[in-house]
Amino acid sequence: MGTDDMIGKYLKKLFFRDYGPFATDFATSLGYKTWKETQENTYAIFYTETDAFWFVTELTDGQWAVWKEEGHMPHPFTVFYTWNEAINHLRDLFDKSALPKGYWIKEAPKKELRDLVDKGTQIQILLYGNALAFACETLGVKDMRTRKYSEVFTVSNEEVYEYISIHGLPKSESTRKEALVEGFHYYKEEGKWHTFFTERGRTFHEKNFDDEELGKRYIVTTLLQLSGTGLY
């Protein structure tokens, strides 16, 4: 059996097997009401030659519990304050065990990926860059069919608005209604914001805003929607 097949087999066993009241007891000891909730916050790190897996579970207070799927539930566990402390502890165990490198999985929690992308970078990508390409690169995937943009982009509409209030809006490629460049355009004239779309030489969805804030908020919301993440 190949490494990937083995991992798939035993993870499926862990997460789909009905452990009955023992699983509920274990979930309760970790601060969760159900085993399903525990599963959703648990990550496989490495396995041993006896096919026993080591896991890390994020607790409801933000700490991390390290435990080994061996024997009967409820399993003993050790609590660490941070993800890094938990992983460093497991890495020490792994190195001392002299197991093959392929036994190390480290299924990093999705929030760790989020933490790697600061909000300023997220906003710049959403407003100026290619959200699809950036998300794929960050998650290490070829497309987003099996992942979610919310794993990478966590900023709110309001945070983006605060950013442009300080740094200004991205420059519109054209302020002429007969613009050759297709897409969304906007400009400010005599204290009013004017917005419109162009496609195949046609202008449509024209809007005019007497209120500057309403105009900027509409522009920000539209730019976020055009980023293609489906989050805004």
Number of C-alpha atoms within 10 A of each C-alpha: 7 7 10 11 10 13 19 12 12 15 15 11 11 14 15 11 10 11 15 10 13 15 20 19 18 21 21 15 14 21 15 18 14 16 21 15 12 23 16 11 16 21 21 19 20 24 22 14 10 7 14 14 21 22 23 27 24 23 18 12 8 12 15 26 21 23 17 17 16 14 8 10 16 19 17 14 17 11 17 19 13 13 20 11 14 20 19 11 13 21 16 10 14 20 12 9 11 8 15 11 10 10 18 18 16 16 13 15 17 15 12 12 14 18 12 11 15 13 19 13 13 21 23 15 18 23 19 13 14 13 23 18 14 16 24 17 12 15 18 9 13 12 13 14 7 7 13 16 18 15 18 25 22 18 17 14 16 11 14 21 21 12 16 16 12 8 9 11 15 13 11 12 15 16 17 14 17 12 18 14 15 16 16 21 22 23 17 15 9 6 10 14 21 18 22 18 19 20 13 10 13 12 17 13 9 13 13 15 16 12 11 13 13 13 20 20 16 17 21 20 15 13 19 21 14 16 18 14 17 11 15 14
